[in-house]
Amino acid sequence: MKSSLLARLRRNGAYYLISALILILVIPLYQALVLSPQGYGTSLNSSEHTATYLAWVGTHLPAFLLYRVLLIAAFALILNLPFSLYRIIVAQEIMVQQERENEEIADEEEVADEGEEEIEEEEEEETSDGLPAHAWRGKGFAVLAVWAGMAGIGLYVLSSIASTIYLLIVSQGYQVAQSLPGGFNSLTGFFSVTTNTVSIGLLALATLLFGAMIARGGRNFWPGIWVAFGYVAIAVTALLSGSAVSVASAPGGGQAPLSSPAIFLLAIWSAWLGIMLLRLAPEA
């Protein structure tokens, strides 16, 4: 693995750790120490949930905005996580294949000149990441996982930003006794579906494909800790999928009971990846 790719993966690993810390520690502490004393939980659990919540946002704009910024930042930091996993999978498969080819070549006494020239040309044809220029060929599931994951995370970030801006605008001066703004339920339902169903569903597809590819390779391709990482990805998929389906069945309710556990396990999984990337060492 080239030093440029290694440095990039380590840097990304630090981003994933920061994201996990925000989701696991910073946001729960912020909710417990700042939002709850200001009545955030009460507004969500009241009988007039929508009106009470909107009124709460209007009177606690700084606290609400900081909460949303933390959540958006946490997901923005893992935007390239699927691509990092793709690089790792491709690099690992190439390394294993090269090791097997070297073992076969070691048993041969002569190598054709034409074959040597072809190998040299292939080695020269690399991307800036140190991977072959056509590393994606024959890895359709990996490519699908990359695009599904990045689309899911990107949609989550964009939809959260749009939802935040909309709530900041319509909550100005709103009182519980007033009627809801026109189209409010439709728009909030749309934001809920795009954020917690479509984007989370795409992310679940990505974790499923990545986990399946790593688990399928097993110990023949991966160290034991990576195989375990692959199986945990499948568990993350189960929670994310359950959360996405629950929100889809009741979009007006925002998050589902499985949403928090799903995000928590996703954060653990991304932190695990971050630690493994930070511990990557150059080839001897």
LINJO-V406190 format. One record per pair of residues at least 24 apart in sequence whose ideal C-beta (glycine too) atoms are under 10 Angstrom apart, sorted by sequence separation. I is the first residue (numbers start at 1). J is the second residue. D is the distance in Angstrom with one decimal. If there is no record, write none. Layout:
I J D
I J D
This chain:
40 64 8.2
163 187 8.5
167 191 8.9
209 233 8.9
210 234 9.3
211 235 8.3
238 262 8.7
239 263 8.7
35 60 8.1
38 63 5.9
162 187 9.3
163 188 7.4
166 191 7.2
207 232 9.1
208 233 7.3
211 236 7.5
212 237 9.1
237 262 9.5
239 264 8.7
240 265 8.4
34 60 9.5
37 63 9.8
38 64 9.4
207 233 4.6
208 234 6.4
210 236 9.7
211 237 6.6
236 262 7.4
239 265 5.5
240 266 6.8
40 67 8.2
163 190 9.1
164 191 9.3
206 233 8.9
207 234 7.5
210 237 9.3
236 263 9.9
238 265 9.2
239 266 7.9
34 62 9.9
35 63 6.1
162 190 9.5
163 191 4.0
207 235 9.0
208 236 8.7
209 237 9.0
237 265 9.9
34 63 5.8
35 64 8.2
162 191 6.6
163 192 8.1
207 236 4.8
208 237 4.2
236 265 5.3
237 266 9.9
206 236 9.8
207 237 4.7
208 238 8.9
235 265 6.8
236 266 5.5
35 66 9.4
159 190 8.8
160 191 8.1
163 194 8.6
206 237 8.7
207 238 9.4
236 267 9.8
34 66 8.0
35 67 6.3
159 191 5.7
162 194 8.5
163 195 6.6
204 236 7.7
205 237 7.9
207 239 9.6
208 240 8.9
233 265 10.0
236 268 8.5
30 63 8.6
34 67 8.1
159 192 8.9
162 195 9.1
203 236 8.7
204 237 4.9
207 240 6.7
208 241 8.2
232 265 7.9
233 266 9.7
236 269 5.1
159 193 9.0
160 194 9.4
203 237 8.9
204 238 8.3
206 240 9.4
207 241 9.4
235 269 8.5
236 270 9.3
159 194 4.3
160 195 5.8
204 239 8.4
205 240 9.0
30 66 7.4
31 67 7.5
158 194 8.5
159 195 4.3
160 196 9.8
204 240 3.7
205 241 8.7
232 268 7.9
233 269 6.4
30 67 6.3
94 131 7.4
158 195 9.1
159 196 8.8
203 240 5.9
204 241 4.6
232 269 5.7
91 129 8.9
94 132 7.0
156 194 8.4
157 195 9.3
202 240 9.5
203 241 9.7
204 242 9.0
31 70 9.9
90 129 9.3
91 130 8.0
155 194 6.2
156 195 5.7
159 198 8.2
160 199 9.0
200 239 9.7
201 240 7.6
204 243 8.4
205 244 10.0
233 272 9.7
27 67 7.3
30 70 6.6
91 131 6.5
155 195 7.6
156 196 8.3
159 199 6.5
200 240 5.3
201 241 7.0
204 244 6.3
229 269 7.6
232 272 7.2
233 273 9.4
30 71 9.9
90 131 5.7
91 132 10.0
94 135 7.2
158 199 8.8
199 240 9.9
200 241 8.2
203 244 8.7
204 245 9.8
87 129 6.4
90 132 8.1
93 135 8.8
156 198 8.9
157 199 8.5
200 242 9.9
201 243 9.2
202 244 9.0
27 70 5.5
87 130 9.1
155 198 6.2
156 199 3.9
200 243 5.9
201 244 4.3
229 272 5.9
26 70 6.1
27 71 6.5
87 131 6.6
91 135 8.5
155 199 4.0
156 200 7.2
200 244 4.4
201 245 8.3
228 272 8.9
229 273 7.0
26 71 10.0
86 131 9.5
90 135 4.6
93 138 9.6
154 199 8.0
155 200 9.3
199 244 8.5
200 245 9.6
83 129 9.7
89 135 9.6
90 136 7.7
93 139 8.0
152 198 7.7
153 199 7.1
155 201 9.9
156 202 8.8
197 243 8.6
198 244 7.9
201 247 9.5
226 272 10.0
23 70 8.7
26 73 9.6
27 74 7.3
151 198 9.1
152 199 4.6
153 200 9.8
155 202 7.0
156 203 7.5
196 243 6.9
197 244 4.8
200 247 7.6
201 248 8.3
225 272 8.6
226 273 9.7
229 276 7.2
22 70 5.7
23 71 8.1
26 74 8.2
87 135 8.6
151 199 7.9
152 200 6.8
154 202 9.3
155 203 9.1
196 244 6.8
197 245 7.8
200 248 9.8
22 71 8.1
86 135 8.8
90 139 6.8
93 142 9.3
152 201 7.2
153 202 8.3
197 246 8.9
198 247 9.7
24 74 9.5
86 136 8.2
89 139 7.6
152 202 3.1
153 203 6.4
196 246 8.7
197 247 4.9
198 248 8.8
225 275 9.6
226 276 7.3
22 73 6.5
23 74 4.9
151 202 5.3
152 203 3.7
193 244 9.4
196 247 4.1
197 248 4.4
225 276 6.9
22 74 4.1
23 75 8.6
89 141 9.8
90 142 7.1
150 202 8.8
151 203 8.9
152 204 7.9
195 247 8.5
196 248 8.4
197 249 9.3
21 74 8.7
22 75 9.4
86 139 8.1
89 142 5.6
148 201 9.0
149 202 7.1
150 203 9.5
152 205 7.6
153 206 8.7
223 276 9.2
19 73 7.9
20 74 8.0
23 77 9.7
148 202 4.7
149 203 6.0
151 205 9.6
152 206 6.4
193 247 7.0
197 251 7.3
225 279 9.7
18 73 8.8
19 74 4.7
22 77 7.7
23 78 9.5
87 142 10.0
147 202 8.8
148 203 7.5
149 204 9.6
151 206 8.7
152 207 9.5
192 247 6.2
193 248 6.5
196 251 8.2
200 255 10.0
18 74 8.3
19 75 7.3
21 77 9.9
86 142 5.4
89 145 8.8
148 204 8.7
149 205 7.9
150 206 8.1
192 248 9.2
200 256 9.8
19 76 8.2
20 77 9.0
85 142 8.4
86 143 7.6
89 146 9.7
148 205 4.5
149 206 3.1
194 251 9.7
196 253 9.7
19 77 3.8
20 78 8.5
147 205 9.8
148 206 4.4
149 207 7.5
192 250 9.0
193 251 4.9
196 254 7.2
200 258 10.0
204 262 8.6
207 265 9.9
211 269 9.3
18 77 5.8
19 78 4.9
86 145 7.1
87 146 9.5
147 206 8.4
148 207 9.3
192 251 4.6
193 252 10.0
195 254 9.0
196 255 6.0
197 256 9.4
200 259 8.0
203 262 9.4
207 266 7.8
210 269 10.0
17 77 9.1
18 78 9.5
19 79 9.5
82 142 9.4
85 145 7.5
86 146 4.7
145 205 7.4
146 206 7.4
148 208 9.1
149 209 8.6
191 251 9.0
192 252 7.1
195 255 9.1
196 256 7.3
15 76 9.2
16 77 6.9
85 146 7.8
86 147 9.8
144 205 7.8
145 206 4.7
148 209 7.3
149 210 7.7
189 250 9.5
190 251 7.9
192 253 7.7
15 77 4.6
16 78 5.7
19 81 8.5
83 145 9.9
84 146 9.6
144 206 8.2
145 207 8.2
148 210 9.7
189 251 4.2
192 254 5.5
200 262 7.3
204 266 9.5
207 269 7.5
14 77 9.4
15 78 7.0
82 145 6.2
83 146 5.6
86 149 8.9
145 208 8.1
146 209 9.0
188 251 8.3
189 252 5.4
191 254 9.2
192 255 8.1
196 259 6.4
200 263 8.8
203 266 7.6
210 273 9.8
15 79 8.9
16 80 9.4
82 146 4.7
83 147 9.5
85 149 7.9
86 150 9.8
145 209 3.7
146 210 8.9
188 252 7.2
189 253 9.5
192 256 9.9
12 77 9.2
15 80 8.0
16 81 6.1
81 146 9.8
82 147 7.8
144 209 6.2
145 210 5.1
186 251 9.9
189 254 9.5
12 78 8.8
15 81 8.4
80 146 9.6
82 148 7.6
83 149 8.1
143 209 9.6
145 211 9.3
185 251 9.4
186 252 9.7
188 254 8.0
196 262 9.7
200 266 9.2
12 79 9.9
82 149 3.1
83 150 6.7
141 208 9.8
142 209 7.3
145 212 9.0
185 252 6.4
196 263 9.9
12 80 6.1
13 81 9.8
16 84 8.1
81 149 6.8
82 150 5.2
141 209 5.2
142 210 7.8
145 213 7.5
12 81 7.4
15 84 9.3
80 149 9.4
81 150 8.4
82 151 9.1
140 209 9.8
141 210 8.9
79 149 9.1
80 150 7.3
82 152 8.6
12 83 8.6
13 84 7.9
78 149 9.0
79 150 6.5
82 153 7.6
141 212 7.6
142 213 6.3
8 80 9.3
12 84 4.9
78 150 9.9
81 153 7.4
141 213 6.2
11 84 9.8
12 85 10.0
80 153 8.8
79 153 5.1
139 213 8.5
9 84 6.0
12 87 9.2
78 153 6.2
79 154 6.3
141 216 9.6
8 84 8.1
9 85 10.0
77 153 9.6
75 152 9.5
76 153 8.0
79 156 9.5
9 87 6.7
75 153 5.6
76 154 9.0
78 156 10.0
79 157 7.1
5 84 10.0
8 87 8.2
9 88 7.2
75 154 8.9
78 157 9.9
75 155 10.0
76 156 9.2
75 156 5.2
76 157 5.3
5 87 6.6
9 91 9.0
75 157 5.3
5 88 9.6
74 157 9.7
72 156 8.4
73 157 9.0
76 160 9.5
6 91 9.6
71 156 9.2
72 157 5.7
75 160 7.4
76 161 9.7
1 87 9.1
5 91 7.2
71 157 9.4
72 158 9.3
1 88 9.2
72 159 9.9
72 160 5.0
145 233 9.9
152 240 9.1
2 91 9.3
71 160 6.5
72 161 6.2
1 91 5.5
1 92 9.2
69 160 9.7
72 163 10.0
163 254 9.9
68 160 6.6
69 161 9.6
72 164 7.5
152 244 9.8
1 94 9.4
68 161 8.3
71 164 9.1
1 95 7.6
68 163 8.1
69 164 8.2
68 164 4.4
67 164 9.4
68 165 9.6
65 164 7.1
68 167 8.5
64 164 8.1
68 168 9.0
65 167 9.5
64 167 7.5
65 168 7.0
64 168 7.8
61 167 9.5
57 164 9.5
61 168 6.5
64 171 8.3
58 167 8.9
57 167 5.4
58 168 8.8
61 171 7.5
57 168 7.4
60 171 9.3
61 172 8.5
58 170 8.5
59 171 8.3
54 167 7.2
57 170 8.8
58 171 3.6
53 167 8.8
57 171 4.2
58 172 6.0
59 173 9.8
56 171 8.3
57 172 9.4
58 173 6.6
59 174 9.0
54 170 6.9
55 171 7.3
58 174 4.8
59 175 9.7
54 171 5.3
57 174 8.2
58 175 8.3
53 171 9.0
55 173 9.8
56 174 9.7
55 174 5.5
8 128 9.6
9 129 9.4
54 174 5.4
55 175 6.1
56 176 9.3
75 195 9.9
86 206 10.0
93 213 9.4
8 129 7.1
54 175 9.5
55 176 4.8
82 203 8.7
85 206 8.5
89 210 7.5
96 217 8.4
5 127 9.3
8 130 9.5
54 176 8.3
55 177 9.2
81 203 9.6
85 207 9.4
88 210 9.5
92 214 8.9
5 128 8.8
51 174 8.1
53 176 9.9
55 178 8.6
2 126 8.3
4 128 6.9
5 129 4.8
6 130 8.4
51 175 8.7
52 176 5.9
54 178 9.3
75 199 8.9
82 206 5.4
85 209 9.7
86 210 8.3
89 213 6.1
93 217 7.8
96 220 7.7
97 221 9.8
4 129 6.9
5 130 4.3
51 176 5.0
78 203 9.6
81 206 8.8
82 207 9.1
85 210 5.3
89 214 7.2
92 217 7.8
96 221 5.5
2 128 9.4
4 130 6.0
5 131 7.1
50 176 10.0
51 177 8.4
54 180 7.2
81 207 9.9
85 211 9.9
88 214 9.1
95 221 9.1
96 222 9.2
2 129 7.6
3 130 8.2
51 178 7.8
54 181 8.4
82 209 9.4
86 213 9.8
1 129 9.6
2 130 3.1
48 176 6.6
51 179 8.7
75 203 9.4
82 210 7.4
85 213 9.1
89 217 8.4
93 221 6.7
1 130 6.7
2 131 8.6
51 180 6.5
81 210 9.5
85 214 8.6
92 221 6.1
1 131 9.2
46 176 9.1
50 180 6.5
54 184 7.7
92 222 6.7
92 223 9.6
89 221 9.0
43 176 9.7
51 184 9.6
89 222 9.4
50 184 7.5
54 188 9.1
88 222 9.7
92 226 8.1
50 185 7.1
53 188 9.6
89 226 9.8
50 188 7.5
88 226 8.5
85 229 9.7
85 233 9.0
81 266 9.9
88 273 8.7
75 263 9.3
78 266 8.6
81 269 9.5
85 273 7.2
88 276 8.7
95 283 8.2
74 263 8.9
78 267 9.0
81 270 6.1
84 273 7.5
88 277 7.9
91 280 9.9
84 274 9.5
87 277 10.0
75 266 9.6
71 263 9.1
78 270 5.4
81 273 6.9
85 277 9.7
88 280 8.7
74 267 7.7
77 270 8.8
81 274 8.9
84 277 6.9
78 273 9.0
74 270 9.4
78 274 9.0
81 277 9.9
77 274 9.8
53 254 8.8
50 252 7.6
49 252 8.8
50 253 9.7
49 253 7.9
50 254 9.6
49 254 8.8
44 253 9.8
44 254 8.2
44 255 9.5
28 260 9.2
27 263 9.1
28 264 8.9
23 260 9.9
24 263 9.3
23 263 6.1
24 264 6.6
27 267 9.5
23 264 7.1
25 267 9.5
23 266 7.7
24 267 5.0
20 264 9.6
23 267 3.8
24 268 7.2
22 267 8.2
23 268 9.1
20 266 8.8
21 267 8.4
24 270 10.0
19 266 9.6
20 267 4.3
23 270 8.4
24 271 7.5
19 267 7.1
20 268 6.9
23 271 8.9
20 269 8.6
20 270 5.3
21 271 7.7
16 267 9.2
19 270 6.0
20 271 3.4
19 271 8.0
20 272 8.5
16 269 9.3
17 270 8.1
18 271 9.5
20 273 9.2
21 274 9.7
16 270 4.6
17 271 5.6
20 274 6.7
15 270 9.3
16 271 6.5
17 272 9.7
19 274 8.0
20 275 9.4
16 272 8.8
17 273 9.1
18 274 8.2
13 270 9.6
16 273 5.7
17 274 3.9
13 271 9.5
16 274 3.4
17 275 6.9
15 274 7.4
16 275 8.6
13 273 7.0
14 274 6.8
16 276 9.8
17 277 9.0
12 273 8.9
13 274 4.2
16 277 7.3
17 278 7.4
12 274 7.8
13 275 7.0
15 277 9.6
16 278 9.2
13 276 7.3
14 277 8.3
9 273 9.8
10 274 9.5
13 277 3.0
14 278 6.6
9 274 10.0
12 277 6.2
13 278 4.3
11 277 8.7
12 278 9.5
13 279 8.3
9 276 9.4
10 277 5.8
11 278 9.3
13 280 7.8
9 277 4.8
10 278 5.5
8 277 9.5
9 278 8.8
10 279 8.8
10 280 6.4
6 277 9.1
9 280 6.0
7 280 9.7
6 280 5.8
5 280 9.4
6 281 8.2
7 282 9.8
6 282 5.8
6 283 9.1
1 280 7.3
3 282 6.4
1 281 9.0
2 282 8.6
3 283 9.9
1 282 6.7
2 283 9.1
1 283 6.0
